[in-house]
Amino acid sequence: MADPKGFLTTGREVATSRPVEERVKDWNEVYVPGSLLPIISKQAGRCMDCGIPFCHNGCPLGNLIPEWNDYAYREDWTAASERLHATNNFPEFTGRLCPAPCESACVLAINQPAVTIKNVEVSIIDKAWDSGDVTPQPPERLSGKTVAVIGSGPAGLAAAQQLTRAGHTVVVYERADRIGGLLRYGIPEFKMEKSHINRRIEQMRAEGTKFRTETEIGRDITAQTLRKRYDAVVIAAGATISRDLPVPGRELKGIHFAMEYLPLSNKVQEGDLTVSPITAEGKHVVVIGGGDTGADCVGTAHRQGAASVTQLEIMPKPGAERAAHQPWPTFPMLYKVTSAHEEGGERIYSVSTTHFEGDEDGNVQSLHLIEVEFKDGKLEQKAGTERVIPAQLVTLAMGFTGTDQENGLVEQFGLDLDQRGNIARDADFATNVPGVYVAGDAGRGQSLIVWAIAEGRSAAAGVDRHLTGASDLPAPIRPTDRALMA
């Protein structure tokens, strides 16, 4: 145990954010660089090293949280990094982007603020990179087997790294011009600078993983060709089809999916564009959808100089405390103020968009909404609550409905789908097509980055068994496992 009295003597402290007026003028990460290290050892000492650490249940990766908290408390950063990497290929991603279900399941959180698990995690991995503790781990010998991974998001990268280290020759195919999937083009720079992706890719290259960008399976290479070329295929193409809003006026110019809007601002940061073709500068911006993607749109609009930003959510405003029907250690639905919300804008709950209005040139100018409420499990509009708000740029951030089927990938492989439209798989993450596996959102549906990494690791174990007859690779979850929620 780290500090036997740490949870009694030390209060919770989190990373320090840069002032709003400073950070909205750039695209760097919002936290003050180096602000965690002076406090993080004492924060790690708040971990009680519980007899039954429920943080393990909250995390699908099964992260060894009490162990690396103990090492962080003692400032043994090399040992902490080893324990961290024992279950997680990319802790610098989860430490920045994961909503930390482990903290919701922390035993201390029953009646006190949880241990800052996420902050400890990112401190360990950042220190490991700075100290040179993160090095390539190439296999001692090759198996002679080849694997194609379709998609370079967290699930695809995790599967690829695990299979490469097991000795297989792995090639990752990505349809975009850079590796990273939604990590690259869906996550704004202010939430995670892309240098973190770049150095992981270099580590993977040094281990032997090969990457092919601007190559879309189903269009540029057929599924049949891929199956003939490789001994196994892992589909980690994500759930990239955005949920639409079919209301009058949807066809007006200036209404875009979040995944049309966000990647362009990242393209500017990569140096591909000088100015985004879709910009919020000087416009009244409305973001439809109250989740993390919506918050990313809010933060992006602030940095582009929006005249105003309004975020709409059809669900009621969550409470600040756990609801009775969401008891510990489940992941509660709480009111969150993200860094983007700290920067300004208005959030409106329990409203539904009825239609858009535009000008004579077909550009959206306003949005009509109405208040809604749930009655007997059904969503009903409240008469007399209609109103109009200005909207010159609208982003739809209402989630995703499944993997892309228009490129022919599903049809060409002959894949079965489940009732929700995801690619069906068995207990080994195998599809109905021999030698073809699926990991991540393509099989699970829209989920969290930590689940994607867990899926990639588990699917890699299934592929390894298929190729060699047995596997020592860890498989932290089953395809049927779900988040710890009430």
VEXDREN-2710 file (C-alpha; in Angstrom, 1 decimal):
% VEXDREN-2710
k/r/px/py/pz
1/MET/0.0/0.0/0.0
2/ALA/1.3/3.5/-0.9
3/ASP/0.3/5.8/2.0
4/PRO/-1.9/4.1/4.6
5/LYS/-3.5/7.4/5.5
6/GLY/-3.3/9.1/2.2
7/PHE/-7.0/9.0/1.5
8/LEU/-7.6/10.6/4.9
9/THR/-5.0/13.3/4.8
10/THR/-4.8/14.3/1.1
11/GLY/-7.6/16.0/-0.8
12/ARG/-8.2/15.4/-4.5
13/GLU/-6.3/17.7/-6.9
14/VAL/-6.4/17.5/-10.6
15/ALA/-4.4/18.9/-13.5
16/THR/-4.2/22.7/-13.8
17/SER/-5.8/24.2/-16.9
18/ARG/-4.4/27.1/-18.7
19/PRO/-6.4/30.3/-18.5
20/VAL/-9.4/30.4/-20.9
21/GLU/-8.4/33.7/-22.5
22/GLU/-5.0/32.1/-23.3
23/ARG/-5.9/28.7/-24.5
24/VAL/-8.7/29.7/-26.9
25/LYS/-6.1/31.6/-28.9
26/ASP/-4.1/28.4/-29.7
27/TRP/-4.7/24.6/-30.3
28/ASN/-2.3/23.3/-27.7
29/GLU/-3.6/21.0/-25.0
30/VAL/-5.5/22.9/-22.3
31/TYR/-3.5/21.7/-19.3
32/VAL/-0.4/23.5/-18.0
33/PRO/2.6/21.4/-19.0
34/GLY/4.3/19.7/-16.1
35/SER/1.6/20.8/-13.6
36/LEU/0.9/17.3/-12.5
37/LEU/4.3/16.0/-11.4
38/PRO/4.6/18.1/-8.3
39/ILE/1.3/16.8/-6.9
40/ILE/0.8/13.4/-8.5
41/SER/2.8/11.2/-6.0
42/LYS/0.6/12.4/-3.1
43/GLN/-2.5/11.9/-5.3
44/ALA/-1.4/8.4/-6.1
45/GLY/-1.0/7.9/-2.3
46/ARG/-4.8/8.4/-1.9
47/CYS/-5.3/4.9/-3.4
48/MET/-6.4/2.6/-0.5
49/ASP/-5.1/-0.6/-2.2
50/CYS/-8.5/-2.2/-1.6
51/GLY/-8.9/-5.8/-0.9
52/ILE/-11.3/-5.9/-3.9
53/PRO/-10.2/-3.1/-6.2
54/PHE/-13.4/-2.3/-8.1
55/CYS/-11.5/0.1/-10.3
56/HIS/-10.5/-3.1/-12.1
57/ASN/-14.2/-3.8/-12.8
58/GLY/-14.8/-0.3/-14.1
59/CYS/-11.9/-0.6/-16.6
60/PRO/-12.4/-3.1/-19.4
61/LEU/-8.6/-3.3/-19.8
62/GLY/-8.3/-4.6/-16.2
63/ASN/-5.6/-2.0/-15.5
64/LEU/-3.5/-2.8/-12.5
65/ILE/-4.3/0.5/-10.9
66/PRO/-3.4/0.0/-7.2
67/GLU/0.0/-1.4/-8.4
68/TRP/1.0/1.6/-10.5
69/ASN/-0.5/4.0/-8.0
70/ASP/1.9/2.5/-5.4
71/TYR/4.9/2.9/-7.7
72/ALA/3.9/6.4/-8.6
73/TYR/3.6/7.3/-4.9
74/ARG/7.2/6.0/-4.4
75/GLU/8.3/7.8/-7.7
76/ASP/9.5/4.5/-9.2
77/TRP/8.5/5.6/-12.6
78/THR/10.1/2.7/-14.5
79/ALA/8.2/0.1/-12.5
80/ALA/5.0/2.2/-12.8
81/SER/5.4/2.3/-16.6
82/GLU/5.9/-1.5/-16.8
83/ARG/2.7/-2.1/-14.8
84/LEU/0.8/0.4/-16.9
85/HIS/1.9/-1.2/-20.2
86/ALA/1.1/-4.7/-18.9
87/THR/-2.5/-4.1/-19.7
88/ASN/-2.7/-1.0/-21.9
89/ASN/-0.8/-0.4/-25.2
90/PHE/-1.6/3.3/-25.3
91/PRO/-2.0/4.9/-21.9
92/GLU/-1.2/8.3/-23.2
93/PHE/-4.4/8.1/-25.3
94/THR/-6.6/6.8/-22.5
95/GLY/-5.0/9.1/-19.9
96/ARG/-6.1/12.1/-22.0
97/LEU/-9.4/11.0/-23.6
98/CYS/-11.0/8.3/-21.5
99/PRO/-13.9/9.4/-19.3
100/ALA/-12.4/7.3/-16.6
101/PRO/-15.0/4.7/-15.6
102/CYS/-12.3/3.4/-13.2
103/GLU/-12.8/6.5/-11.1
104/SER/-16.5/6.0/-10.9
105/ALA/-15.8/2.5/-9.6
106/CYS/-13.1/3.6/-7.1
107/VAL/-13.9/2.4/-3.6
108/LEU/-13.0/5.8/-2.2
109/ALA/-15.7/7.3/-4.4
110/ILE/-18.4/5.7/-2.2
111/ASN/-18.3/8.7/0.1
112/GLN/-15.3/10.8/-1.1
113/PRO/-13.9/12.2/-4.3
114/ALA/-12.2/9.3/-6.2
115/VAL/-8.5/8.9/-6.7
116/THR/-7.3/10.8/-9.8
117/ILE/-6.5/7.6/-11.6
118/LYS/-6.6/9.2/-15.0
119/ASN/-4.1/11.9/-14.0
120/VAL/-1.8/9.4/-12.4
121/GLU/-1.9/7.3/-15.6
122/VAL/-1.0/10.2/-17.9
123/SER/1.8/11.3/-15.5
124/ILE/3.3/7.9/-15.6
125/ILE/3.3/7.5/-19.3
126/ASP/4.6/11.1/-20.0
127/LYS/7.4/10.5/-17.5
128/ALA/8.2/7.2/-19.2
129/TRP/8.5/8.8/-22.6
130/ASP/10.7/11.6/-21.2
131/SER/12.9/9.0/-19.5
132/GLY/13.3/6.7/-22.4
133/ASP/11.4/3.9/-20.8
134/VAL/9.2/3.4/-23.8
135/THR/11.1/1.4/-26.3
136/PRO/10.3/-0.8/-29.3
137/GLN/9.6/-4.5/-28.4
138/PRO/10.2/-6.4/-31.6
139/PRO/9.5/-10.2/-31.6
140/GLU/12.4/-12.6/-31.0
141/ARG/11.3/-14.6/-34.1
142/LEU/8.7/-14.4/-36.8
143/SER/5.9/-16.9/-37.2
144/GLY/5.8/-16.7/-41.0
145/LYS/2.1/-15.8/-40.8
146/THR/0.7/-12.5/-42.2
147/VAL/-2.2/-10.4/-40.9
148/ALA/-4.0/-7.4/-42.4
149/VAL/-5.6/-4.9/-40.1
150/ILE/-8.3/-2.6/-41.6
151/GLY/-8.4/0.7/-39.7
152/SER/-5.9/2.5/-37.6
153/GLY/-7.9/3.7/-34.7
154/PRO/-7.2/2.5/-31.2
155/ALA/-8.7/-1.0/-31.8
156/GLY/-6.7/-1.5/-35.0
157/LEU/-3.5/-0.2/-33.5
158/ALA/-3.8/-2.3/-30.4
159/ALA/-4.5/-5.5/-32.4
160/ALA/-1.6/-4.7/-34.7
161/GLN/0.9/-4.1/-32.0
162/GLN/-0.1/-7.3/-30.1
163/LEU/0.1/-9.4/-33.2
164/THR/3.4/-7.9/-34.3
165/ARG/4.9/-8.6/-30.9
166/ALA/3.6/-12.2/-31.2
167/GLY/5.8/-12.6/-34.3
168/HIS/3.3/-12.2/-37.1
169/THR/3.9/-9.8/-40.0
170/VAL/1.2/-7.2/-39.8
171/VAL/0.1/-4.5/-42.2
172/VAL/-2.4/-1.8/-41.2
173/TYR/-4.5/-0.3/-43.9
174/GLU/-6.0/3.2/-43.4
175/ARG/-8.2/5.0/-45.9
176/ALA/-7.1/8.5/-44.6
177/ASP/-3.8/10.1/-45.5
178/ARG/-2.4/9.6/-42.0
179/ILE/-2.5/6.9/-39.4
180/GLY/-4.7/7.3/-36.3
181/GLY/-8.4/7.0/-37.4
182/LEU/-10.6/9.2/-35.2
183/LEU/-7.7/9.7/-32.8
184/ARG/-6.1/11.7/-35.7
185/TYR/-9.0/13.4/-37.3
186/GLY/-11.9/13.2/-34.8
187/ILE/-10.1/14.4/-31.6
188/PRO/-9.2/18.1/-31.6
189/GLU/-5.6/19.1/-31.0
190/PHE/-6.5/20.8/-27.7
191/LYS/-7.7/17.5/-26.2
192/MET/-4.7/15.5/-27.5
193/GLU/-1.8/16.8/-29.5
194/LYS/-1.0/14.5/-32.4
195/SER/2.6/14.1/-31.4
196/HIS/1.4/11.5/-29.0
197/ILE/0.1/9.4/-31.9
198/ASN/3.2/10.0/-34.0
199/ARG/5.7/8.6/-31.5
200/ARG/3.6/5.5/-30.9
201/ILE/3.5/4.9/-34.7
202/GLU/7.3/5.2/-34.8
203/GLN/7.5/2.7/-32.0
204/MET/5.3/0.3/-33.9
205/ARG/7.2/0.7/-37.1
206/ALA/10.4/-0.1/-35.2
207/GLU/8.8/-3.3/-33.9
208/GLY/7.9/-4.3/-37.4
209/THR/4.3/-3.2/-38.1
210/LYS/3.8/-1.8/-41.6
211/PHE/1.3/0.9/-42.5
212/ARG/-0.5/1.7/-45.8
213/THR/-2.4/5.0/-45.9
214/GLU/-4.9/6.2/-48.5
215/THR/-5.9/2.7/-49.1
216/GLU/-9.6/1.8/-48.7
217/ILE/-10.5/-1.9/-48.5
218/GLY/-13.5/-2.5/-50.7
219/ARG/-12.6/0.2/-53.1
220/ASP/-8.8/0.4/-53.6
221/ILE/-8.3/-3.3/-52.7
222/THR/-11.1/-5.9/-52.8
223/ALA/-11.8/-8.1/-49.9
224/GLN/-11.1/-11.1/-52.0
225/THR/-7.6/-9.9/-52.8
226/LEU/-6.9/-9.2/-49.2
227/ARG/-8.0/-12.6/-48.1
228/LYS/-5.7/-14.3/-50.7
229/ARG/-2.7/-12.1/-49.6
230/TYR/-3.0/-12.6/-45.8
231/ASP/-3.5/-15.5/-43.5
232/ALA/-5.9/-13.5/-41.3
233/VAL/-7.7/-10.2/-41.4
234/VAL/-8.8/-8.0/-38.5
235/ILE/-11.6/-5.5/-39.4
236/ALA/-11.3/-2.4/-37.1
237/ALA/-13.0/0.1/-39.3
238/GLY/-15.0/1.7/-36.6
239/ALA/-18.6/2.9/-36.5
240/THR/-18.3/5.8/-38.8
241/ILE/-21.8/6.4/-40.1
242/SER/-23.1/9.6/-38.3
243/ARG/-26.7/9.7/-37.1
244/ASP/-28.6/12.2/-39.2
245/LEU/-31.4/14.6/-38.3
246/PRO/-34.2/14.3/-40.9
247/VAL/-36.1/17.5/-40.4
248/PRO/-37.2/20.2/-42.8
249/GLY/-34.3/22.4/-43.9
250/ARG/-31.7/19.7/-43.3
251/GLU/-30.5/20.3/-46.9
252/LEU/-29.5/23.9/-46.2
253/LYS/-25.8/24.9/-46.6
254/GLY/-24.0/25.2/-43.3
255/ILE/-25.4/22.1/-41.6
256/HIS/-22.7/19.4/-41.3
257/PHE/-22.0/16.2/-39.4
258/ALA/-19.4/16.7/-36.7
259/MET/-17.1/14.3/-38.5
260/GLU/-17.2/16.6/-41.5
261/TYR/-16.4/19.6/-39.4
262/LEU/-13.8/18.4/-36.9
263/PRO/-11.3/16.7/-39.3
264/LEU/-10.9/19.9/-41.3
265/SER/-9.7/21.8/-38.2
266/ASN/-7.2/19.0/-37.6
267/LYS/-6.1/19.3/-41.2
268/VAL/-5.2/22.9/-40.5
269/GLN/-3.1/21.9/-37.5
270/GLU/-1.3/19.3/-39.6
271/GLY/-0.4/22.1/-42.1
272/ASP/-2.5/20.7/-45.0
273/LEU/-4.9/23.7/-45.0
274/THR/-4.4/27.3/-44.1
275/VAL/-8.0/27.9/-43.2
276/SER/-10.8/25.3/-42.7
277/PRO/-13.4/25.3/-45.5
278/ILE/-16.0/25.0/-42.7
279/THR/-15.3/27.6/-40.1
280/ALA/-17.2/29.1/-37.2
281/GLU/-15.6/32.5/-37.5
282/GLY/-18.1/35.3/-36.8
283/LYS/-21.0/32.9/-36.9
284/HIS/-23.7/31.8/-34.5
285/VAL/-23.0/28.2/-34.0
286/VAL/-25.4/25.5/-32.8
287/VAL/-24.1/22.0/-31.8
288/ILE/-26.8/19.3/-31.7
289/GLY/-25.8/16.6/-29.3
290/GLY/-24.6/16.8/-25.7
291/GLY/-21.8/14.2/-25.7
292/ASP/-18.0/14.4/-26.0
293/THR/-18.1/14.9/-29.7
294/GLY/-20.5/17.8/-29.2
295/ALA/-18.1/19.3/-26.7
296/ASP/-15.3/18.9/-29.2
297/CYS/-17.3/21.0/-31.7
298/VAL/-17.9/23.6/-29.0
299/GLY/-14.2/23.9/-28.2
300/THR/-13.3/24.1/-31.9
301/ALA/-15.9/26.8/-32.6
302/HIS/-14.5/28.9/-29.7
303/ARG/-11.0/28.7/-31.3
304/GLN/-12.3/29.6/-34.7
305/GLY/-13.8/32.8/-33.3
306/ALA/-17.6/32.0/-33.2
307/ALA/-20.0/34.9/-32.5
308/SER/-21.9/32.5/-30.2
309/VAL/-22.0/28.8/-29.4
310/THR/-25.2/26.9/-28.3
311/GLN/-25.2/23.2/-27.6
312/LEU/-28.6/21.4/-27.6
313/GLU/-29.4/18.1/-25.9
314/ILE/-32.6/16.2/-26.2
315/MET/-32.2/14.5/-22.8
316/PRO/-32.8/16.2/-19.4
317/LYS/-29.9/17.9/-17.7
318/PRO/-28.1/15.3/-15.5
319/GLY/-27.6/15.9/-11.8
320/ALA/-24.3/16.7/-10.1
321/GLU/-24.6/13.7/-7.8
322/ARG/-25.2/10.0/-8.4
323/ALA/-28.9/9.2/-9.0
324/ALA/-30.4/6.5/-6.8
325/HIS/-30.8/4.2/-9.8
326/GLN/-27.1/4.5/-10.7
327/PRO/-25.4/3.3/-7.5
328/TRP/-21.7/2.8/-7.0
329/PRO/-19.7/1.2/-8.7
330/THR/-21.7/1.8/-11.9
331/PHE/-20.8/4.6/-14.3
332/PRO/-23.2/7.4/-13.5
333/MET/-24.7/10.0/-15.9
334/LEU/-23.5/13.2/-14.3
335/TYR/-23.5/16.9/-15.4
336/LYS/-20.0/17.5/-16.7
337/VAL/-18.3/20.8/-17.4
338/THR/-15.5/20.0/-19.9
339/SER/-12.7/22.3/-20.8
340/ALA/-14.7/23.4/-23.9
341/HIS/-17.7/24.3/-21.7
342/GLU/-15.5/26.3/-19.4
343/GLU/-14.6/28.5/-22.4
344/GLY/-18.2/29.8/-22.9
345/GLY/-21.4/29.1/-24.8
346/GLU/-24.9/28.0/-23.7
347/ARG/-26.1/24.5/-23.0
348/ILE/-29.8/23.8/-23.5
349/TYR/-31.4/20.5/-22.3
350/SER/-34.7/18.8/-23.0
351/VAL/-35.1/20.3/-26.4
352/SER/-35.7/18.9/-29.9
353/THR/-35.1/20.6/-33.3
354/THR/-38.2/20.9/-35.4
355/HIS/-36.8/22.5/-38.5
356/PHE/-34.2/24.9/-40.0
357/GLU/-34.7/28.1/-41.9
358/GLY/-32.4/29.6/-44.5
359/ASP/-31.8/32.7/-46.5
360/GLU/-32.4/33.3/-50.2
361/ASP/-29.1/31.7/-51.1
362/GLY/-29.8/28.5/-49.3
363/ASN/-27.6/29.1/-46.2
364/VAL/-29.0/28.1/-42.8
365/GLN/-29.9/31.1/-40.6
366/SER/-32.0/29.9/-37.8
367/LEU/-33.1/26.8/-35.9
368/HIS/-36.5/26.1/-34.5
369/LEU/-36.7/24.1/-31.3
370/ILE/-39.3/22.9/-28.8
371/GLU/-39.0/21.6/-25.3
372/VAL/-39.6/17.9/-24.7
373/GLU/-40.3/15.6/-21.8
374/PHE/-40.5/11.9/-21.2
375/LYS/-44.0/10.5/-20.3
376/ASP/-44.6/6.8/-19.8
377/GLY/-41.2/6.1/-21.5
378/LYS/-42.1/8.2/-24.6
379/LEU/-40.7/11.6/-25.7
380/GLU/-43.4/14.2/-26.0
381/GLN/-43.3/17.8/-27.1
382/LYS/-44.5/20.5/-24.7
383/ALA/-47.0/22.8/-26.4
384/GLY/-46.3/26.5/-26.4
385/THR/-42.5/26.1/-25.8
386/GLU/-41.4/26.7/-29.4
387/ARG/-38.6/29.2/-30.0
388/VAL/-36.1/30.3/-32.6
389/ILE/-32.3/30.7/-32.2
390/PRO/-29.8/32.0/-34.7
391/ALA/-27.8/29.3/-36.5
392/GLN/-25.3/30.1/-39.3
393/LEU/-23.3/26.9/-38.7
394/VAL/-24.9/23.7/-37.3
395/THR/-22.9/20.6/-36.4
396/LEU/-24.7/17.3/-35.9
397/ALA/-23.0/15.3/-33.1
398/MET/-25.7/12.8/-32.2
399/GLY/-23.5/9.7/-32.3
400/PHE/-22.9/6.9/-34.9
401/THR/-25.1/4.2/-36.3
402/GLY/-22.7/1.6/-37.6
403/THR/-19.7/0.8/-39.8
404/ASP/-19.5/2.0/-43.4
405/GLN/-21.2/-0.3/-45.8
406/GLU/-21.1/1.9/-48.9
407/ASN/-17.4/1.0/-49.7
408/GLY/-18.3/-2.6/-50.3
409/LEU/-16.2/-4.0/-47.4
410/VAL/-19.1/-5.8/-45.7
411/GLU/-20.6/-7.1/-48.9
412/GLN/-17.4/-8.2/-50.4
413/PHE/-16.3/-10.2/-47.4
414/GLY/-19.8/-11.6/-47.0
415/LEU/-20.1/-10.6/-43.4
416/ASP/-23.1/-11.3/-41.2
417/LEU/-24.5/-8.4/-39.2
418/ASP/-26.2/-8.4/-35.8
419/GLN/-29.5/-6.9/-34.9
420/ARG/-28.0/-3.5/-34.4
421/GLY/-26.2/-3.5/-37.7
422/ASN/-22.7/-4.2/-36.3
423/ILE/-20.5/-6.9/-37.8
424/ALA/-21.4/-10.2/-35.9
425/ARG/-18.7/-12.2/-34.2
426/ASP/-18.3/-15.2/-31.9
427/ALA/-16.5/-15.5/-28.6
428/ASP/-13.1/-15.3/-30.3
429/PHE/-14.0/-12.1/-32.2
430/ALA/-14.2/-14.2/-35.4
431/THR/-16.8/-13.3/-38.0
432/ASN/-18.7/-15.9/-40.1
433/VAL/-15.9/-15.8/-42.7
434/PRO/-13.0/-18.0/-41.8
435/GLY/-9.8/-16.1/-40.9
436/VAL/-11.7/-12.7/-40.7
437/TYR/-12.0/-11.1/-37.3
438/VAL/-13.6/-7.8/-36.0
439/ALA/-12.5/-5.5/-33.2
440/GLY/-13.7/-2.2/-31.9
441/ASP/-16.8/-0.2/-32.8
442/ALA/-17.3/-2.1/-36.0
443/GLY/-18.4/-5.0/-33.9
444/ARG/-19.4/-3.4/-30.6
445/GLY/-21.0/-0.3/-31.9
446/GLN/-20.1/3.3/-30.7
447/SER/-18.1/3.0/-27.6
448/LEU/-15.2/4.4/-25.6
449/ILE/-11.5/4.4/-26.5
450/VAL/-10.7/2.2/-23.5
451/TRP/-13.1/-0.4/-24.9
452/ALA/-11.6/-0.1/-28.3
453/ILE/-8.1/-0.9/-27.0
454/ALA/-9.5/-3.8/-25.0
455/GLU/-11.3/-5.2/-28.1
456/GLY/-8.1/-4.9/-30.1
457/ARG/-6.1/-6.8/-27.5
458/SER/-8.8/-9.5/-27.2
459/ALA/-9.2/-9.9/-31.0
460/ALA/-5.4/-10.3/-31.3
461/ALA/-5.5/-13.2/-29.0
462/GLY/-8.2/-14.8/-31.1
463/VAL/-6.2/-14.3/-34.3
464/ASP/-3.1/-15.6/-32.7
465/ARG/-4.9/-18.8/-31.6
466/HIS/-6.3/-19.2/-35.1
467/LEU/-2.8/-18.9/-36.7
468/THR/-0.8/-20.9/-34.2
469/GLY/-3.2/-23.2/-32.3
470/ALA/-2.6/-21.4/-29.0
471/SER/-1.9/-18.0/-27.6
472/ASP/-0.3/-16.3/-24.6
473/LEU/-1.7/-12.9/-25.6
474/PRO/-4.1/-11.4/-23.0
475/ALA/-7.8/-11.1/-23.8
476/PRO/-9.3/-8.7/-21.2
477/ILE/-12.9/-8.8/-22.5
478/ARG/-15.4/-10.9/-24.4
479/PRO/-17.4/-9.6/-27.2
480/THR/-20.5/-9.7/-25.0
481/ASP/-19.0/-7.8/-22.1
482/ARG/-20.6/-4.4/-21.5
483/ALA/-19.8/-1.3/-19.4
484/LEU/-20.6/-1.4/-15.6
485/MET/-23.8/0.6/-15.8
486/ALA/-27.2/0.4/-14.1
END
